[in-house]
């Protein structure tokens, strides 16, 4: 009996030591297990993004096709004479290039950046709240950014400078975040449950303010149209300048998210456990909230309010790859970009008149949200 127990204990210690040794070489267990499928998933998502972008470039009223897109890419790489006739006999190569790279390409790139930003923000917030129902809208930043943009439109600030509207949207996102954190913070701590409730309440209030501003603008049809466009979300008429506004936030936010990935992995075990493992819990929570606010604010500043991307994409990726945040962050970012480019393609083609992008994502995301509600168990992070 004693000998057996001794051998068992020795084997246990040996196994534990072996596990630690292996971990020191290959990294955390969940990430090591996810690495190969994560790489494959990212490659497939990237290929899907490229294919959908190619199709989206070729769809429009000008009668251009995939051959025209590929020909224009080839002309750009080879430095061909743009005055010569293109593959489309009715237009020169310069006309084709102008349509593709001045009108359609910026829209596709903005959609990809916004989709990636919202999906990444969703990963961070679901990890922080340890709940798959968490989304960028739950902490009020999306509504705050929307209110800032609508206020800039209502007061005429958006006509002063290209940066006025994005600036107001970012200011609204951060102001709402500060309000929510200030309400939720107590005795030096920020309970995530209180943070969630404060975010929901502030979102409802700011949405009411947006509705009020829209109602006040009914005599100015153009203003009312622009406000409604912003509330419903979309990437029509976006240019390369909007890429310049949104891309830096995605790059900075993505780098910060990868740095915070280990802390988020440990927070999945609970705040007390994470603290015992060396995580500065309150600082990490604040950092996650700030990064999420930057991502959501930049996305709303160029595309308006687009829902459900930050809810659906992280959950789908988590179901396929598991909970470790580093592969989850990378895969969700790429899939989010592909998803929103595809949604924008549907918005342009599914009906005789172009639909707002937020409507398409709501049609896809709302049923999925209801599915999650039926699957969610109290206190369970799936």
C-alpha positions in Angstrom: 0.0 0.0 0.0 2.7 2.5 1.1 5.0 1.5 -1.8 2.2 1.9 -4.2 1.3 5.3 -2.9 4.9 6.3 -3.0 5.3 5.3 -6.6 2.0 7.0 -7.4 3.2 10.2 -5.8 6.5 10.0 -7.5 4.8 9.4 -10.8 2.6 12.4 -10.2 5.5 14.7 -9.3 7.4 13.4 -12.4 4.4 14.1 -14.6 4.0 17.5 -13.1 7.6 18.3 -13.7 7.4 17.0 -17.2 4.4 19.1 -17.9 6.2 22.3 -16.6 9.2 21.4 -18.8 7.1 21.0 -21.8 5.2 24.1 -21.1 8.4 26.1 -20.9 9.4 25.0 -24.4 6.1 25.1 -26.3 4.1 27.8 -24.4 0.8 27.5 -22.6 -1.1 24.3 -23.2 -4.2 25.7 -24.8 -2.2 27.8 -27.2 0.0 24.9 -28.1 -3.0 22.8 -28.9 -4.6 25.6 -31.0 -1.5 26.6 -33.0 -1.9 24.3 -36.1 -5.7 24.6 -36.5 -5.4 28.4 -35.8 -2.9 28.8 -38.6 -5.1 26.8 -41.0 -8.1 28.8 -39.9 -6.4 32.1 -40.5 -5.1 31.1 -43.9 -8.6 30.0 -44.9 -10.2 33.2 -43.6 -7.5 35.2 -45.4 -8.2 33.3 -48.7 -12.0 33.9 -48.2 -11.3 37.6 -47.6 -9.3 37.9 -50.8 -11.9 36.0 -52.8 -14.8 38.0 -51.5 -12.9 41.3 -52.1 -12.2 40.3 -55.7 -15.9 39.5 -56.2 -16.9 42.8 -54.5 -14.5 44.8 -56.7 -16.2 43.3 -59.8 -19.8 43.9 -58.7 -21.4 47.2 -59.6 -23.4 49.2 -62.2 -20.4 49.8 -64.5 -20.5 46.3 -66.1 -16.9 45.4 -65.0 -16.1 41.7 -64.2 -13.4 39.7 -62.5 -11.3 39.8 -65.7 -11.3 43.6 -65.6 -10.2 43.5 -62.0 -7.4 41.1 -62.6 -6.4 43.0 -65.7 -6.2 46.3 -63.7 -4.1 44.6 -61.1 -1.8 43.3 -63.8 -1.6 46.8 -65.4 -0.7 48.3 -62.0 2.1 45.7 -61.4 3.5 46.0 -64.9 3.1 49.7 -65.3 1.0 49.3 -68.5 -0.3 52.3 -70.5 -3.6 53.3 -68.9 -4.8 55.2 -72.0 -5.0 51.9 -74.0 -8.4 50.1 -74.2 -9.0 47.7 -71.3 -10.5 44.3 -71.2 -13.8 46.0 -71.2 -14.0 47.5 -74.7 -16.3 50.4 -73.7 -13.8 51.8 -71.2 -10.1 52.6 -71.2 -7.8 51.2 -68.6 -7.6 54.5 -66.8 -11.4 54.6 -66.5 -11.4 51.0 -65.1 -8.6 51.8 -62.7 -10.5 54.9 -61.5 -13.7 53.0 -60.8 -11.9 50.1 -59.1 -9.2 51.9 -57.0 -10.9 55.2 -56.3 -14.5 54.2 -55.7 -14.8 50.5 -54.9 -11.5 49.5 -53.3 -11.6 52.1 -50.4 -15.1 50.9 -49.5 -13.9 47.3 -49.3 -10.8 48.2 -47.3 -12.9 50.3 -44.8 -15.4 47.4 -44.4 -12.5 45.0 -43.7 -10.9 47.4 -41.1 -14.2 48.0 -39.4 -15.1 44.3 -39.3 -11.7 43.4 -37.9 -11.9 46.2 -35.3 -15.3 45.2 -34.1 -14.5 41.5 -34.0 -11.3 42.3 -32.0 -13.2 44.5 -29.6 -15.6 41.6 -29.1 -12.9 39.2 -28.3 -11.5 41.5 -25.6 -14.8 42.2 -24.0 -16.0 38.6 -24.0 -12.7 37.7 -22.3 -13.1 40.4 -19.8 -16.7 39.7 -18.9 -16.2 35.9 -19.3 -19.5 35.8 -21.2 -20.1 35.1 -24.8 -23.0 37.5 -24.9 -20.7 40.4 -24.3 -20.3 42.7 -27.3 -18.8 46.1 -28.1 -22.2 47.8 -27.4 -22.4 46.6 -23.8 -20.0 49.1 -22.2 -21.6 52.1 -23.9 -18.7 53.0 -26.2 -20.6 52.2 -29.4 -23.6 54.4 -28.4 -21.2 57.1 -27.2 -19.3 57.2 -30.5 -22.6 57.3 -32.4 -23.9 60.1 -30.2 -20.7 62.1 -30.8 -21.0 61.6 -34.5 -24.7 62.5 -34.6 -24.0 65.6 -32.5 -21.3 66.7 -34.9 -23.7 66.3 -37.8 -26.5 68.1 -36.0 -24.4 71.1 -35.1 -22.7 71.3 -38.5 -19.2 70.5 -37.3 -18.8 67.7 -39.8 -18.7 70.3 -42.6 -15.8 72.1 -41.1 -13.2 69.4 -41.4 -12.9 65.7 -42.4 -11.6 65.0 -38.9 -14.4 66.7 -37.0 -16.9 63.8 -37.2 -14.3 61.0 -36.4 -12.9 63.2 -33.6 -16.4 63.7 -32.0 -17.1 60.0 -32.4 -13.8 59.1 -30.6 -14.5 61.7 -27.9 -18.0 60.2 -27.4 -16.6 56.7 -27.1 -14.1 57.7 -24.4 -16.5 60.0 -22.6 -19.0 57.1 -22.3 -16.3 54.7 -21.1 -15.2 57.2 -18.4 -18.8 57.6 -17.3 -19.4 53.8 -17.1 -16.2 53.1 -15.2 -16.9 56.0 -12.8 -20.3 54.6 -12.1 -19.2 51.0 -11.7 -16.0 51.7 -9.7 -16.3 51.2 -5.9 -13.6 50.8 -3.2 -10.8 50.8 -5.9 -12.4 47.9 -7.8 -14.5 47.8 -11.0 -16.9 44.8 -10.8 -17.6 43.5 -14.3 -21.3 42.9 -13.4 -21.8 46.5 -12.4 -19.8 47.7 -15.4 -22.1 45.7 -17.7 -25.3 47.2 -16.1 -23.9 50.7 -16.2 -23.0 50.2 -19.9 -26.5 48.9 -20.8 -28.1 51.9 -19.0 -25.9 54.5 -20.7 -26.4 52.8 -24.1 -30.2 53.2 -23.7 -29.9 56.8 -22.7 -27.5 57.8 -25.5 -29.7 55.9 -28.0 -32.7 58.0 -26.8 -30.6 61.2 -27.4 -29.7 60.0 -30.9 -33.4 59.5 -31.5 -34.2 63.0 -30.2 -31.6 64.6 -32.4 -33.0 62.7 -35.4 -36.5 63.9 -34.6 -35.3 67.5 -34.4 -33.9 67.3 -37.9 -37.1 66.3 -39.6 -37.3 69.7 -41.4 -33.8 69.2 -43.0 -34.2 66.1 -45.1 -30.5 65.9 -45.9 -29.4 66.1 -42.3 -32.1 63.6 -41.2 -30.8 61.2 -44.0 -27.2 61.5 -42.8 -28.1 61.0 -39.2 -30.2 57.9 -40.1 -27.4 56.6 -42.2 -25.0 56.9 -39.2 -27.4 55.2 -36.8 -27.9 52.3 -39.2 -24.3 52.0 -40.3 -22.7 51.6 -43.7 -19.5 52.1 -45.8 -20.9 53.7 -48.9 -18.9 56.7 -50.3 -15.9 55.9 -48.1 -12.6 57.0 -49.4 -8.9 56.4 -48.7 -8.9 59.2 -46.2 -11.3 57.1 -44.1 -8.8 54.2 -44.3 -6.2 56.5 -42.9 -8.6 57.3 -39.9 -9.5 53.8 -39.0 -6.3 51.8 -39.8 -4.0 53.2 -37.1 -6.5 52.3 -34.4 -6.7 48.7 -35.6 -2.9 48.4 -35.8 -2.4 49.8 -32.3 -5.4 48.0 -30.9 -4.3 44.7 -32.4 -0.8 45.0 -30.9 -2.2 46.0 -27.5 -4.6 43.0 -27.6 -1.8 40.6 -28.3 0.1 42.0 -25.3 -3.0 41.6 -23.1 -3.7 38.0 -24.3 -2.0 36.3 -21.5 -3.8 38.4 -18.8 -7.1 37.6 -20.5 -6.3 33.9 -20.4 -5.6 34.0 -16.7 -8.7 36.2 -16.1 -10.8 33.3 -17.5 -9.9 31.4 -14.3 -11.4 34.2 -12.2 -10.1 37.5 -10.8 -8.8 36.1 -7.6 -7.0 33.3 -9.3 -5.5 35.7 -11.9 -4.3 37.9 -9.1 -2.5 35.1 -7.3 -0.8 34.3 -10.6 0.6 37.8 -10.9 -2.0 39.6 -12.9 -2.7 43.2 -11.9 -6.4 42.7 -12.3 -7.7 46.3 -12.1 -5.0 47.6 -14.4 -5.6 44.9 -16.9 -9.3 45.5 -16.9 -8.8 49.2 -17.5 -6.4 48.5 -20.3 -8.8 46.1 -22.0 -11.6 48.7 -21.8 -9.4 51.4 -23.3 -8.3 49.3 -26.2 -11.9 48.2 -26.9 -13.0 51.8 -26.8 -10.3 52.8 -29.3 -11.3 50.0 -31.7 -15.1 50.7 -31.4 -14.7 54.5 -31.6 -12.6 54.3 -34.7 -15.0 51.8 -36.4 -18.1 53.9 -35.6 -16.3 57.1 -36.7 -16.0 55.9 -40.3 -19.0 53.5 -40.6 -21.6 54.3 -38.0 -23.1 51.8 -35.7 -22.8 48.2 -37.0 -24.0 45.6 -34.6 -23.4 41.9 -33.9 -20.0 41.6 -35.6 -18.3 41.7 -32.2 -20.8 39.2 -30.9 -21.0 36.6 -33.6 -17.4 36.4 -34.9 -15.5 35.8 -31.6 -18.0 33.2 -30.5 -17.7 31.3 -33.8 -13.9 31.3 -33.7 -13.9 30.3 -30.0 -16.2 27.3 -30.8 -13.7 26.2 -33.5 -10.4 27.0 -31.9 -10.9 27.1 -28.2 -10.5 29.9 -25.5 -6.8 30.8 -25.7 -6.7 34.5 -26.6 -3.7 34.9 -28.8 -4.9 32.6 -31.7 -8.5 33.8 -30.9 -7.4 37.5 -31.5 -5.6 36.8 -34.8 -8.3 34.5 -36.2 -11.2 36.7 -35.2 -9.6 39.8 -36.7 -9.2 38.1 -40.1 -12.6 36.5 -40.0 -14.3 39.7 -38.9 -12.8 41.5 -41.9 -14.0 38.8 -44.3 -17.4 38.8 -42.7 -18.1 42.5 -43.0 -16.8 42.6 -46.6 -19.2 39.8 -47.4 -22.0 41.6 -45.6 -21.3 44.8 -47.5 -21.5 42.8 -50.8 -24.9 41.4 -49.8 -26.0 44.9 -48.9 -25.2 46.1 -52.4 -26.7 43.1 -54.3 -29.5 41.4 -52.3 -32.1 44.1 -53.1 -32.9 46.5 -55.9 -31.8 49.4 -53.7 -28.7 49.2 -51.5 -29.4 48.3 -47.9 -27.6 49.8 -44.9 -24.8 47.5 -43.7 -26.1 47.5 -40.1 -29.4 46.1 -41.4 -27.6 43.1 -43.0 -25.5 42.4 -40.0 -28.6 42.6 -37.8 -30.4 40.1 -40.0 -27.5 37.7 -39.6 -26.6 38.4 -36.0 -29.9 38.7 -34.2 -30.9 35.0 -34.8 -27.5 34.0 -33.7 -27.8 36.1 -30.6 -31.1 34.3 -29.8 -29.4 31.0 -30.3 -26.7 32.0 -27.8 -29.4 33.0 -25.3 -30.9 29.5 -25.5 -27.5 27.9 -25.0 -26.2 30.1 -22.3 -26.2 28.8 -18.7 -26.0 30.9 -15.6 -22.4 31.8 -14.8 -21.1 29.7 -17.7 -18.4 30.9 -20.2 -18.7 28.8 -23.3 
